[in-house]
Amino acid sequence: MTTAAPSAPQKINLRRPDIMEAVQAQVLSHYRSALVERIRSNGNEISAPGVLTVRLAKEFGFCYGVERAIDLAYAACKAFPNRRIFLLGEIIHNPEVNDQIRRMGIVTIASRPSAAQIEELTPDDIVIIPAFGTEVATRKQLEARGCTFVDTTCGDVMSVWKRVRQYSKESVTSIIHGKAWHEETLATSSQARANGSGHYLVVFNLDETDYVCAYILHGGDKAAFLEKFRGAYSEGFDPDLHLKAIGVANQTTMLRGETEEVQRRLRAAMEARHGTAALPEHFRFFDTICGATQDRQDALQKLLRTPPDLLIVIGGYNSSNTSHLAEMGEAILPTYFVKNAGKMVSPALIQHWDQHRREEIESRDWLPATPATVGVTAGASCPNNLIEEVIERLFELKNVALPDLGPA
């Protein structure tokens, strides 16, 4: 007796009015903040004169892509109440949101599912692809099981994929500015291999970019190069062969200024190596920083032109766009990257993420004496209710009532 092959994955429309009306009401009940809305309408500032002023960046919190991903996850629960729903990894990089998703009955499996996890899936199951997307190989494994996809991949991420696939077709190696371990970069780099012949190399920062530029210009020790970038290049990548024609792409949540500098340095190296006339044959570039990421970086930069006493950055510790906001703040003033209000233990103690040590640390005597001005911003995966709790906690720590700003 033979078993019929699973049918192709079904494509469904969850954004129907009958589903989304109920979903959006539920999402608002979980993540909305009337206080944050009032602060926004009050010029993004709330103050108890002589004691504490909180200045909120003009752009902060959920972006459209995150809102869409959350809406679709909630919609899947409403549309399929009697079917198993699985999520690849995290829907977004925010622990509170992911905890809420799990409380709704959605089962988390690895972003790179094990063979056992794949084998467990059936055509009756629903699989949610997160906002970061998923790797080509993982998607093919899921397609082979015939389960129904709810694909929440951000449109900006898919734009990068399109560019990387085009590079691959042209035998151009993708140089991806990003974090090689990040789900988005893993998904993007897999697109370079989608046709089986493309290559990629991930560079994390300007030091790594300069190393690549030096190799382009002067060659070097291939074994040392491959060891330095272990885990950040495609199978079969050879720097002697695959750096002759390159195209720059990036993880959409990186710092725009750094991505532009990566692009500038690589372009200069390729121009010096191959000449100006031949440069179009050897170098490609496409701006793939997402608009929401840039808006939040620009808004923080504007807030910091008149620096507050300190900056609180709110978001998941594994959130790339949030980490870059913290990085911007650290360059100018005391900055504390917290995932929720509970990390502000007392005026004398705060628990916060140290990006360089990649661990949560404690700082003492962090809240300045009265009067104090505190800047607040949040990553694109941080809901407004968490921002509200942080602001409320700041006033609580100053032993002053939250000012009444009137109705939202």
N, C-alpha and C positions, 0 to 999 in steps of 0.2 A: 504494500500500500504506500503511495507517495503522498507527501504533504504539499498542498498548493503553496506557491510562493506568495509572500505577503504582497498586498496591493500597494500601489504608489502612495506616498503620504498625501493625506487630504489637505486641501487649502480651504479655510473657512473665513467668513467675515464676522468678526466679533464686534465690530464698531457699528452695530445696528442701533438705532435710537432706543429700541425696547430694552436692550442690554445696557447701553452706556449711560442712560439716565439714572438707573439704579446704581451703577458702578461709581459714577462720579459723586453721587451723594455719599456713598460709603467711603470713598477716598477722602473727601472733604472732612468727614467726621473723624477720620484717623489722623490727618496731617495738617488741617487748616489751623491758623492762628489769628484770632481777631486782634490780638495785641500787635502782632507784626504788621497787620494791615493798617492799624491806626498809626503806628510809627511811620510807616511808608507815607501815609497821607499828611504826616506832620513834618515833612522835610527830612525823613529818615533819622530823626533824633528824638530822644526822650531824656528829660533832665529833671533832677531834684536840685534846684539851685544851691550852690555852695557845698554840695555833697557829692553828687555823681551825675555825669552826663554820659549817655551811651549814644554813639554815632554808628549807624548801620550803613554799610556800603549800598550804593544805589542798585546794584544788581547782586543777587545772592540766591542761594537755594535752588530748588528744583528747576531744571531746564525742560524744554519741550520733550526731548528724547526720553528723559527719565519719567516724566509724567505719562508719556505714551506707554512706556514699558510697564509701569505700575498699573495703569488702566487695563492693559491687555491681560495681565496676570489676574487681576480681580475679575475681569470679564470671563476668563476661562473657568473660574470657579462657579460663576453664575450660569454659564452656558452648559457646563458639564458637571452637574452636581453629583452624578452617580458614576463618574468615571475617574480612574486614577490619573492624577496630574503630577508630573515630574518637572523639576527645574534643573537646568544645567548650571551648577555652581550657585552664584548669587545673582539676583535680578539686577541689582546695582550695588555699589560699594557703600552700603550703610547698614550697620548691624541692627538698628531698631526696625528699619523697613524689612529686612530679611527675616527677622524674628516674627514680624506681623504676618508675612507671607506664609511662614511655616505654621503659624497658629490657624491659618485658614485651611489647612489640610494639604497644602502643596508639599510634596516630598522632594528634598534636595538630593541630587546625585552629583558626582564629580563633574567638573567642567570637561574633563577628559574621562568619560566613564570607563570603568573596568569592563573586561569581557563578560563578567558575571552580571553587571548592571545592564549591559546591552542585551544580554540573553533574556533577562527578566521582562523586557518590554514586549508588548503585544500590539497588534493593530487597534485594539480598543483603547490604548493609552494615549494621553495627551502629554507632549513634551514642550516645555517653554524654553525657547532660546533667549538668553538674556540680552540686555542692551548692548553689551560688548560684542555680540555675535559668537560664533563658534567656529572651530577649525574645519576645514574641508573634509578631512578624514572622519571626524566625528559626525558631521552631517550625513555623510554617505552611509555610515554604520546605522544611523537612526532611520534613514530612508529605507534601508534594507529590511528593517523591522516593520515598516508599514504604519507606524504610529502617526498620529495627527500632530502637526507642528503649530505652535503659537509663536511666531517669530517676532520678537520685540527689538531686533537689531536696529540701532540708531541709523538714521539716514545719512548722517555725516560719516559714519564708519563705512557704510556701504559705498560712499563716494570714493573713499580711499581704496577700497577693494577694487573698484573699477579701474582706477589708475594703475594699481599694482599688476592687475591682470594684463593691462595694455603693455606695461613694461615687459612682462614676461613674453608676450607674443612677439615683441620686437627684439628679443634676446638681450634685453637691458636688465642688469642686476638692480633690484630694489635695495636702496640704502634707507633703512627705516629708523628714524629718530624716535626712540621709545624705550620702554622697559621690557627686556626680552621675556621676563616672567609674567607680564601682565596679560590678562585674558584677551584684551583687544589686540595687542601686538601679536600674540600667538595666532589669533584668527586672521589678522592681516597678512602676516608672513606666510601663512599656509596658502593664501591666494596666489602668491608668487610661484607655488609649485602645483597649482591647480591643473595645468596642462601637462605636467610631468617633466618639464624641461627648464623652468625658470629657476632663478637663484635670488637669495636675499642675504643681507647682513644687517644686524641691528646695532646701532650705536646709541649709547646711553647719554653721553655728554660731550662737551667740547674736547676734553682730553682724548677720548676715544676717537673722535672725529679727526683730530690732528694726527693720531697714529695712522689712521687710514690714509690721510692725505700724504704723509711721509712715504708710505708704501707705494702709493700711486706714483709719486715723483721719483723715488729712488730705489724701489724694490726693497728687499730685506730678507729676513729669516722667515720663511714660510711657516715652519713648524712653530716658531714663537708667536706668529700672528694668529694661527689657528688655536693655539693654547690660550692666548689672551681673550679671544672671542668665543671660547668654548660655550656651546649652548645657544649661541646667538647668530648662527648662520645655517644655511640650507645644507642638506646632505649632498656631498660631492662638491661643495663650494671650494674653489681654488683661487686665492687672491692674485695669482699670476695670470689667470685666465679671465676671471669674472669681474675684474675692476676696470676693464677696458671701456665698457659702456655702462653708465650707472644712471639711475633715476631716483630722486629723493622723494620719500613719503614720510609720514609720521603718525604716531599715536596721536589721536585728535586732542588729547588733554594735556599735551606738553606746553611749556612756556613758548609763546609765539616768538619772542626775541631770540631764544636759544635755537629754535628750529630755523629761523631765518639766518642765524650765524652758521649753523651746520651747513645749510645750503650754500651760503656765500663761500665758506672755506673749501667745500668740495668742488664747487664751480671753479674757484681760482686754481685749485690743484689740477683739475682736468684741462683747464685752458692752458696752464703752463706746460702740461705734458703733451697735449695734442695740438695746440695752436688755436687761435681765435676762429679761423675759418672753418676748422673741423669740429669745433665745439658742439654744434647741434647733433652731430653723429655720436657723440660720446657722453652727453650730459642732458638730463631732463629734470624739470622741477615743477611741482604743482602744490599750491597752497592748500593744505588739508587740516589746518587748525579749525576746530568747530567754533561757530559764532558764539555760542553760549559760554564756552571756556574763555574766549577772548573778552566778551562783555564783562565777565566777573573779574578778570585780571585788570581790565581798564578801570572798572569801578573802584577796585581796591587801590590802584595806583593814584586815582584822584583823591580818595579818602586820606591817603598817606601824605599828600602834599602839605596838609596841615596836621602833622603827626599827633595822635592822641598819646596818652601816657603808656598805653600798652594795647596790644591787639589780641582778640580771641578769635580763632579760626575753628569753626565747628564742622565736623564731618567724620566719616569712617576713616580709620587709620590706613586702610589699604586703598583709599580713593586718590587716584593720581591727580585729578584737577584740584582737589583740596590741598594736597601736599604742596602743589606749586603756589597756591595762595599763601600758605605758611612760609614757604621759601621767600616770597616777596617781602613779607612782613619782617622776617628775621634779619633781612639786610638793613633794616632801618631802625627797628625798635623792639623792645621785649615782646615776644610773640608766643602764645600758648595754643597749641593744636589739641583740642579736646573733642571727644566723641559725644559727650552729653554734659548736662549741668551737674550731674553727680560727681564729676571730676574736680569741681571747684569746692573742695572740702571745707575750707575756711579762709579767712583773709590771710592766714599765715601758710596755707598749704594748697597747692594745686597739683593734680596728676595730669600729665600731658605727654603727647607723643614726641619723641626725639627722632627726627628723620635720619640723622646721621648714625645714631646707634641702633636704629630700628627697634626701639623698645619704649615702653611707657616709663617715664621718670617722674620724680617729684621735685618741685621747686618751692622754696620757702619765701615768705614775706613778699608775695607776688603782687598783691593789690595795694596800690599807692594810698598814702594818707589822703584824707579829704582836703580840698576837693579833687576829684579824679575824673579824667575823661578816658573812656574805654571805647576802642573801635571794635566792631563786630562784623564778621563776614562768614559765609558758609559756602561749602562746595555745592556743585550741581546735583548731588545726590542726597542733600540734607533737607528734610522736611521742615516746614515753618514751625510746627509744634515744638521741635527741639530748639529752634532759635528762641522761641518765646520762653522756654524753660531756662535757658542760659541768661537771658536778660532779667527775668524775674529773680534768678539766683544772685545776680550782681547787686540788685537793690537790697535783697535780703541780707547779703553779707555786709552791706553798709548800714544796716539797721534803719532803713528809711522806707516809707511806703512807696509803692509804685505810683508814679504820677498818673492822674486821670486825664486821658487825652480825648475823652468823649467817645461817641459811637464810631465804629469802623466805617 
